Amino acid sequence: MGDSTYKVLCAVIFLVLISHGYSQCSLKDLSVTQQKTAVKVKGKPEWNVTITNNCPCVQTNVKLNCVGFQTVEPIDVTIFSVSGDSCLVNAGQPIYRDPITFKYAWDNSFPLNPNSSVIACS
């Protein structure tokens, strides 16, 4: 095998190995579930939200699509903060395997779908 062919083959193998590490996780690994609790807050049903990272890598700066989100129950802004149609989870800090949870109260649940995140694999 020629020297240039060997170098190209090594470069291709290297790139495949690197891309495998970065493709371990995706936005689809973030799971958002909501369950109605038995509690009413100011006459509105309460919803328990659980955000889980199902990837071995941490995800930071997690944002959910929260168009029209409203609540009559206060939420700790370090857990969930609303900015327009986007909501920041965990103040942008890493989400590991332990779920992030919070509660809100409104007439119906809102579709809090993952919108973006930064995946950090080591």
Residue pairs with C-beta under 8 A, 6 or more apart in sequence:
1 9
21 121
22 119
22 121
24 55
24 56
24 57
24 119
24 121
25 55
25 56
25 57
25 59
25 119
25 121
26 55
26 119
27 114
27 115
27 116
27 117
28 114
29 53
29 54
29 55
29 59
30 51
30 52
30 53
30 54
30 59
30 62
30 95
30 114
30 117
31 50
31 51
31 52
31 54
32 49
32 50
32 51
32 52
32 64
32 112
32 113
32 114
33 49
33 50
33 52
34 47
34 48
34 49
34 50
34 109
34 112
35 47
35 48
35 50
36 45
36 46
36 47
36 48
36 109
37 45
37 46
37 47
37 48
37 103
39 45
39 46
39 105
40 46
40 105
41 72
41 73
41 105
42 72
42 73
42 105
44 72
44 73
44 105
44 106
44 107
45 105
45 106
45 107
46 73
46 103
46 104
46 105
47 103
47 104
47 105
47 106
47 109
48 101
48 103
49 80
49 101
49 102
49 103
49 104
49 112
50 99
50 100
50 101
51 62
51 64
51 89
51 95
51 99
51 100
51 101
52 97
52 99
52 100
53 59
53 95
53 96
53 97
55 119
56 97
56 121
57 119
57 120
57 121
57 122
58 94
58 95
58 96
58 119
58 120
59 94
59 95
59 117
59 118
59 119
59 120
60 92
60 93
60 94
60 95
60 117
60 118
60 120
61 88
61 92
61 116
61 117
61 118
62 88
62 89
62 90
62 92
62 95
62 114
62 116
62 117
63 86
63 87
63 88
63 89
63 114
63 115
63 116
63 117
64 86
64 87
64 89
64 112
64 113
64 114
64 115
65 85
65 86
65 87
65 111
65 112
65 113
65 114
65 115
66 82
66 85
66 86
66 87
66 110
66 112
67 85
67 110
68 85
68 110
69 82
69 87
69 104
69 110
69 112
70 106
70 110
71 104
71 105
71 106
72 105
72 106
73 103
73 104
73 105
75 81
75 102
75 103
75 104
76 102
77 91
78 90
78 91
79 89
79 90
79 91
79 100
79 102
80 87
80 88
80 89
80 102
81 87
81 88
81 91
86 115
87 112
89 95
89 100
90 100
94 120
